[in-house]
Amino acid sequence: MTLLQYYRGFGSLYGAFAAIPFLPPLVHILTPDSNRLASLYPPLGDIQILGLAATFLVLIGVTFAVFASCQSARRVHPAVTPASIVGTVLGFFLLIGMYEFFVRDIVVPSVNQEVLVSIGYQRTDFALRTYPTSNDRDMLHDQGPSEETVQLLWTRSSIWIVRGILWLLYTVTLACFLVVICVGVYQHASDVSPAESKVLKPQAK
């Protein structure tokens, strides 16, 4: 089976499911000011655009990696799909945990909006002196939920580590789901391509 035949397989029902991992980051790009849709992609602050681009590249790479792996192995290993499903479920719950601990939605009354921000796990000296007993939301309400405020209240290293894990969990979760779909696309395309060859051979004569 050729690479072209494989990608043609995405025109089937499997292709509709394969589009699902691409939708959350795509919707986030198209509607950046939508409060509800903003939660479809983790808030990464200054590296939001870079993170979105990297997620897209990884997902596109996954589609090719599945093809290359299946071609070299000649058949799909039976453990690939269950392992990918487990990875999807595990990544989803770990991502929920990260959101619970390190993502805050802050209401801005002046514009009647909720702003989603990711924070660090270690507060700065300024935050410890100024807000010794305040919780995360109280600090952000007082200072404002901007990127500058986040970097003022939490150490830079802890912010980057949290955001790196958020990006990794999000991207790996989508990638695992996409692997399941791509395996289905490959198997479907493998079933279709021999039938196409049989139809084309008589015409070639």
C-alpha positions, 0 to 999 in steps of 0.5 A: 500500500502506498502513502497516497492510498493510506491518506485517501483512507482518511476520506472514509468514516475513520477520517471523520474521527481522525479530525477530532484531535485537530478540532480543539486546538483549531477551534481555539485558534479561530475563536481566541476570545471565546471563554467557554471554548478557551478551555479546549486547549490548555492556557500556556501564556506567552508560548500559546501559539508555539504550543498550538503549532507544536501540537499540530505538527505532532498530530500530523507526524503521528499519522505518518508514523503509524503508516511507517510503523505498519508498513515496516511491521507488515501487520498491526501489532494487536497490542497497539490499539489497547495500549493507545486507548489506555494512554488516551484515558490515562492522559485525560485523567492526568490532564484533569488533575493538572487543570484542578491544581494549576489552571484558574478561571478568573472573573474580570467584572469590568469586561464581564469575562472569565480568563483562564490562566495557568500558574506555577507550583511555587510562589515568589518572595513577593507573593509570600510577603504580600499574600501570606494567607491568600489562595491563588484566586484571591491573588489573581483577583487582586492583581489581575489575571494577566501573564505579567501577574502570573510571573509576578506571583509564581516563579518562572521555572515552576510556571514553565514546568507546569505549562510543559507538562500541560502541553505534553499531557494534552498532546500525548492524549490526543496523539494516543487517540489519533493512533487508534483512529490511524490504525483503523484507517490503515487497516481499512485502506489495506482492505481496499487497496487489493480490491482496487488492484484487481479492478485496475489489472484487467484495464492495464491489459 
